[in-house]
Amino acid sequence: MSEGEALRVDVLLHRLCLTKSRSEAKSACDSGAVSVDGKKARASDTVPVGRRVEIRYPSRTLEMELLETPGKSTSKQKAKELYRVIREERVRDEF
């Protein structure tokens, strides 16, 4: 894929191995757990290179910048090279 091509949020998260499936990525978007450049993202929103994506998982929050658009069959190792982690915070249980 070229650097200028944008992908849907749900496709992007799955191809970057940040979700287990595209439907999991869609559910995350539907629940408000994903934002692009600080705005809540819908699964159908597109993400071009250079945008910041934040994903709030149950146990952590990950904010990353997309460096390159992933292809259809990207390995987990290669996927990590396609984005830059800006911030990663673990959520601690407070019991």
C-alpha positions in Angstrom: 0.0 0.0 0.0 1.1 3.5 -0.6 1.8 6.0 2.2 -1.0 8.3 1.0 -3.8 5.6 1.1 -6.2 5.8 4.1 -7.9 2.8 5.7 -11.1 2.5 7.7 -10.4 2.6 11.5 -11.7 -0.9 12.0 -9.5 -2.3 9.2 -6.5 -0.4 10.3 -6.6 -1.6 13.9 -7.0 -5.2 12.8 -4.2 -5.0 10.2 -1.9 -3.4 12.8 -2.7 -6.4 15.1 -4.1 -4.0 17.7 -7.4 -5.9 17.8 -8.0 -9.6 17.3 -10.6 -9.0 14.6 -12.2 -6.3 12.6 -15.5 -6.8 14.5 -13.6 -6.3 17.8 -12.3 -3.0 16.3 -15.8 -2.0 15.3 -17.1 -2.7 18.8 -14.3 -0.6 20.3 -15.3 2.3 18.0 -19.0 1.9 18.8 -18.3 2.0 22.6 -16.2 5.2 22.3 -12.9 3.5 23.1 -11.1 4.7 19.9 -10.3 8.3 18.9 -8.4 9.8 15.9 -6.7 13.1 16.5 -8.7 13.5 19.7 -12.1 13.0 18.2 -14.2 9.8 18.8 -13.9 7.6 15.8 -16.5 5.6 13.9 -15.4 2.3 12.4 -16.0 3.7 8.9 -13.8 6.8 9.5 -10.6 6.8 7.4 -7.1 7.2 8.9 -4.4 8.6 6.6 -0.7 8.4 7.4 0.4 10.9 10.1 -2.8 10.8 12.2 -2.8 9.9 15.9 -5.0 7.1 17.1 -5.8 6.4 20.7 -7.3 3.0 21.8 -8.5 2.5 25.3 -8.3 -1.2 26.2 -9.7 -2.4 29.6 -6.1 -2.7 31.0 -4.2 0.0 29.1 -4.4 3.0 26.8 -2.3 3.2 23.7 -1.8 6.4 21.6 0.1 6.0 18.4 0.9 7.8 15.2 0.4 6.0 11.9 3.7 6.0 9.9 2.7 3.8 7.0 -0.5 2.1 5.8 -0.4 -1.7 6.4 -1.1 -4.1 3.6 -3.6 -7.0 3.8 -1.3 -9.6 5.3 1.0 -7.8 7.7 2.8 -9.9 10.3 2.6 -8.8 13.9 6.3 -8.0 13.9 6.1 -5.8 10.7 2.9 -4.1 12.0 4.9 -2.7 15.0 7.2 -0.9 12.5 4.2 0.9 10.8 3.3 3.0 13.8 5.1 5.0 16.5 3.9 4.7 20.1 3.4 8.2 21.6 1.9 7.1 24.9 1.1 3.8 26.6 -0.4 3.7 30.1 -1.3 0.6 32.1 -4.4 0.8 34.2 -3.9 -0.4 37.7 -6.5 -2.0 39.8 -7.3 0.1 42.8 -8.4 -2.4 45.5 
